Amino acid sequence: MEIINDIDIENIIDFIVEGDPQ
């Protein structure tokens, strides 16, 4: 498996939550 950078992880999370109000 490829190692994902923290930035990539944040982008994936943002894509999943789609700007979930927090």
Phi and psi restraints in degrees (range 20) as a CNS / XPLOR table:
assign (resid 1 and name C) (resid 2 and name N)
       (resid 2 and name CA) (resid 2 and name C) 1.0 -80.7 20.0 2
assign (resid 2 and name N) (resid 2 and name CA)
       (resid 2 and name C) (resid 3 and name N) 1.0 146.9 20.0 2
assign (resid 2 and name C) (resid 3 and name N)
       (resid 3 and name CA) (resid 3 and name C) 1.0 -82.2 20.0 2
assign (resid 3 and name N) (resid 3 and name CA)
       (resid 3 and name C) (resid 4 and name N) 1.0 128.0 20.0 2
assign (resid 3 and name C) (resid 4 and name N)
       (resid 4 and name CA) (resid 4 and name C) 1.0 -99.7 20.0 2
assign (resid 4 and name N) (resid 4 and name CA)
       (resid 4 and name C) (resid 5 and name N) 1.0 135.5 20.0 2
assign (resid 4 and name C) (resid 5 and name N)
       (resid 5 and name CA) (resid 5 and name C) 1.0 -71.8 20.0 2
assign (resid 5 and name N) (resid 5 and name CA)
       (resid 5 and name C) (resid 6 and name N) 1.0 157.5 20.0 2
assign (resid 5 and name C) (resid 6 and name N)
       (resid 6 and name CA) (resid 6 and name C) 1.0 -57.7 20.0 2
assign (resid 6 and name N) (resid 6 and name CA)
       (resid 6 and name C) (resid 7 and name N) 1.0 -36.2 20.0 2
assign (resid 6 and name C) (resid 7 and name N)
       (resid 7 and name CA) (resid 7 and name C) 1.0 -63.2 20.0 2
assign (resid 7 and name N) (resid 7 and name CA)
       (resid 7 and name C) (resid 8 and name N) 1.0 -43.9 20.0 2
assign (resid 7 and name C) (resid 8 and name N)
       (resid 8 and name CA) (resid 8 and name C) 1.0 -61.8 20.0 2
assign (resid 8 and name N) (resid 8 and name CA)
       (resid 8 and name C) (resid 9 and name N) 1.0 -40.4 20.0 2
assign (resid 8 and name C) (resid 9 and name N)
       (resid 9 and name CA) (resid 9 and name C) 1.0 -62.3 20.0 2
assign (resid 9 and name N) (resid 9 and name CA)
       (resid 9 and name C) (resid 10 and name N) 1.0 -43.5 20.0 2
assign (resid 9 and name C) (resid 10 and name N)
       (resid 10 and name CA) (resid 10 and name C) 1.0 -62.4 20.0 2
assign (resid 10 and name N) (resid 10 and name CA)
       (resid 10 and name C) (resid 11 and name N) 1.0 -41.3 20.0 2
assign (resid 10 and name C) (resid 11 and name N)
       (resid 11 and name CA) (resid 11 and name C) 1.0 -62.5 20.0 2
assign (resid 11 and name N) (resid 11 and name CA)
       (resid 11 and name C) (resid 12 and name N) 1.0 -40.6 20.0 2
assign (resid 11 and name C) (resid 12 and name N)
       (resid 12 and name CA) (resid 12 and name C) 1.0 -64.5 20.0 2
assign (resid 12 and name N) (resid 12 and name CA)
       (resid 12 and name C) (resid 13 and name N) 1.0 -43.9 20.0 2
assign (resid 12 and name C) (resid 13 and name N)
       (resid 13 and name CA) (resid 13 and name C) 1.0 -61.9 20.0 2
assign (resid 13 and name N) (resid 13 and name CA)
       (resid 13 and name C) (resid 14 and name N) 1.0 -46.0 20.0 2
assign (resid 13 and name C) (resid 14 and name N)
       (resid 14 and name CA) (resid 14 and name C) 1.0 -59.9 20.0 2
assign (resid 14 and name N) (resid 14 and name CA)
       (resid 14 and name C) (resid 15 and name N) 1.0 -37.9 20.0 2
assign (resid 14 and name C) (resid 15 and name N)
       (resid 15 and name CA) (resid 15 and name C) 1.0 -66.4 20.0 2
assign (resid 15 and name N) (resid 15 and name CA)
       (resid 15 and name C) (resid 16 and name N) 1.0 -36.9 20.0 2
assign (resid 15 and name C) (resid 16 and name N)
       (resid 16 and name CA) (resid 16 and name C) 1.0 -71.4 20.0 2
assign (resid 16 and name N) (resid 16 and name CA)
       (resid 16 and name C) (resid 17 and name N) 1.0 -49.4 20.0 2
assign (resid 16 and name C) (resid 17 and name N)
       (resid 17 and name CA) (resid 17 and name C) 1.0 -74.7 20.0 2
assign (resid 17 and name N) (resid 17 and name CA)
       (resid 17 and name C) (resid 18 and name N) 1.0 -21.2 20.0 2
assign (resid 17 and name C) (resid 18 and name N)
       (resid 18 and name CA) (resid 18 and name C) 1.0 53.3 20.0 2
assign (resid 18 and name N) (resid 18 and name CA)
       (resid 18 and name C) (resid 19 and name N) 1.0 50.5 20.0 2
assign (resid 18 and name C) (resid 19 and name N)
       (resid 19 and name CA) (resid 19 and name C) 1.0 71.3 20.0 2
assign (resid 19 and name N) (resid 19 and name CA)
       (resid 19 and name C) (resid 20 and name N) 1.0 44.6 20.0 2
assign (resid 19 and name C) (resid 20 and name N)
       (resid 20 and name CA) (resid 20 and name C) 1.0 -64.5 20.0 2
assign (resid 20 and name N) (resid 20 and name CA)
       (resid 20 and name C) (resid 21 and name N) 1.0 126.6 20.0 2
assign (resid 20 and name C) (resid 21 and name N)
       (resid 21 and name CA) (resid 21 and name C) 1.0 -59.0 20.0 2
assign (resid 21 and name N) (resid 21 and name CA)
       (resid 21 and name C) (resid 22 and name N) 1.0 125.3 20.0 2
